[in-house]
Amino acid sequence: MKTKLTWKIWLLIIVVGLSLISIFGFPPAFLNNGVLIKHVDSNSTAFEQGLRPGQVIEAIDGREINNADDFSNIIREKFLTDEKIKISIQTKDAEYILFTNQPPQIIVSDISKTNIKLGLDLSGGARALIQAENKSLSFEETEDLKQVVNNRLNVYGLEDITAKVVSDLSGNYYLLVEIAGATPKDLEDLVSKQGKFEAKIGNETIFIGGERDVTSVCRNDPTCAGIELCDQASEGNYFCNFNFVIYLSEEAAQRHADITKNLGVNVTTQGRYLSQKLDLYVDDILVDSLLISEGLKGRVTTQIQIQGPGTGTTIEEAKLDAEDSMNKLQTILITGSLPFKLEIIKLDTISPTLGKDFIKTILLAGIGALLAVSLIIFMRYRKIKTSFALLSTSLSEIIIILGIASFISWNLDLPSIAGILATVGTGIDQQIIVLDESRRSKFLSLVQRLKRAFATILGAYFTASVSLLPLLWAGAGLLKGFAITTLIGITAGILVTRPAFTDIVKKIEE
């Protein structure tokens, strides 16, 4: 005799199916080949040709790429000498041809086999909790700060950046910035300094960074930005100079003309220059002084060339230092200074290796715990169907939580994993309540007993929900993951898995 499934059981099946689609995608993500571009050096040939973070490389010179090891092996084989060669990179959407004598300056990773997003606790990177120095910010001011920081980070072409506003139970607002794959020093350099740029002649400010005075900054264009000279300064000490062009607003150009028209002219072996230099300051520290050609005296010009040095123990180190200095200066000129001087009150770094080890350990521990609970249930109730029903319902609850997290693009971190484990534990407790009530006093019907069990579960749900709400703000939002995943889990349990389990138990007992 066939058992007819109730609508509650069908609802569980449908929700689990949709959750699996949310986790793996349709068609499933694990069927995709290639590698994901995580970072492209903004001064590289690859960047100039159009390669960007987020693209998927499927082949190089017609050779299929399945994972990051394939990519590394092919690149290593092609660049055995310093000769300039042609390399064809095929992505999902286009083909890019590079002529270069060095490997493409890009960082790739394996394509994720699921849509589950892992937080820094599991994927590795750097995280900073930031607040304004000597100032309490409102929510609106913190949102403005987030926008400026996002602009500053996005200029670098980085992937996997998260900047969000969080608050604590006292109502203080903070900015939480996370960058996958970055070091604490990288993150500190990018966001801790205010980045106030000023160009001065004497004590007069000509222009500052940001859209008000700087209308455009040349980047990634060798005709107006690049490293122009590298040489040896002394034994074991090399230097390189960078230069790039910026375009000023009419107001800033007029200020430049008004100040320079009263300056004298000095004659040197290098040429004729004005008596004062254009001094460049970042955070009130002089970073460079530029000679001003006599031809610019009293002239309204919107085009200015910015120069600066880089040093190192080798030419390559000096070149990289110059490129890094140029990038940071360009970034500050584009985005302007941060609206407040910031201080980092908490700075963390997480190793991706530890994250992978933790995931393996937690999976093994979770599977072992579910099997142990199922065995105990079987020993107590002496029914294999009952044990299987409890095990499958608990697994379906985990799938639903992960499916919803994938759908809303929630980053799963260690607190989130703890929330999933807590949800599974409370779910098993509640399922045992259902099983116990189904076997109690025969004075009540089976339906009445199961309704009484569900009433107990419902009361526990509301109690847990209220107790979890403060965790959304506790610790400046660092425990938010635990609260979110636990709320998702217990809500899915009360709406989907618990009613379905009740009907399954009813079918088994009947």
C-alpha angles and dihedrals in degrees: 000000000000119000113229114224117231123231090253091059091045089051090054091050092049094047091049090050092051090046091054089052089050091050100044101022128223113299089027116261092225089070092063121103129205138053130281119237108232101175138006121196104244092220096048132106089243091059092046090053092053107264110147139178112275096038120120120230110212102171144007117210088344094306113126118243116212102165144356092275091058090051093050094047094050093047091048091052094050098049103052092127137034093250119122110251139177118251126184117207115194118200129180091268108027149000122249123200118205128188106197144134095218135057115273107272096234135119118221137184137190115277111258112251091214139036091241111123116215122210124228091270088069106024100040131238140109131301130190131188106209136190135172114269113251092348136093110221127212121228091259092050091049090050089053089049090051091054093052092046091048090052091049093050095043091055087068092058093238123164128215098032121159123185117170140162115246133175138198131227090270092061096252115145125221138176116238112201123187127180120183113225095011127122124233090250091054091051094043092051092049101049112014097069118073091223096214107178122197131172111203140180104204105318094332118103112225099182142340133213120274138059095297095071104009113060097177141003123204111236133165093005115114091202092067107014135041150084108304107176136023123178144147115269096184141331107318092357124102134174138198129191125218129197136181137170126244128189120222131209118253091254093054091045090052091051089052091052094046093052099041096048091074096048124105127234127247121202114216136166087260094055141273115320137169118268093249131048132228103251119206118209129187114189089348092303118121108238100170145349120218127203113236116222117235088238090069094058109128090346123137102227126165094192119082128173116220120203136185144158138249126197138196146147090261133032090249092053091047091050092050091047091051092048091049092049091048092050093051093047092048090049093053091046091051099043100030124220122318111263091238136027105253136213126198108226096179128022122181136179124197127196114228089216091061089049093054092047090050092051091052092047095047092048092052092044092048094049091046092050093050092049091048092050091048090052091050091049090051092050091050101043099026092220123118090196091057092051092047092048092052093046095047093045092052091049091048089053091055090048091051092050092050091045093054091044089053092047094053092038092239114173110234110221132166094282088051091052089049088052091053091050091048090050093051090049094051090043092057091047091053093046089053088053088054091049093048094048091049090059100043133097115350090212087087124056120249091251092053092049092051091047089053090051091050091051089056090049091049092053091050090050095056091045092051093045093054092046092051097053096080089055089067087074104021115114091015090295097307090123093047092103092061092049095046098049092042092051091048091049099047092042091052087047095053094044103037122003101040095050089046092049090049090056091045091053089047090054091048094049093046 
